[in-house]
Amino acid sequence: MTNEKDIEELIKALRHENGTGRWHATNDLGRMRDARAVEPLLDALNDKDWLVRSGAAAALGEIGDTRAVVPLTQSLRDIDGTVATQALDKIKEKGSSISHNGT
């Protein structure tokens, strides 16, 4: 089971001054697949570092929450199109079977 403190710490890490730290946070949040990370990851789609934006897109795809569809679609030109497209495909595959607690 996902530790709430871990999620909170990773969400805070999305604001780390180092882009590599923010990128690692996106990857970890994607692996956790917890819907509480969706809004912070949506914010990370606007990060100044393209790797962080790309990591956020991939993480959103792993979580599969439909709230990410419009922002991912809007970011196709900015983020590596392949990453954003794959994320959208994963969300489509998961459909409405995703609950808000990430399970």
Secondary structure, 3 states (H helix, E strand, C coil): CCCHHHHHHHHHHCCCCCHHHHHHHHHHHHHHCCHHHHHHHHHHCCCCCHHHHHHHHHHHHHHCCHHHHHHHHHCCCCCCHHHHHHHHHHHHHHHHHCCCCCC
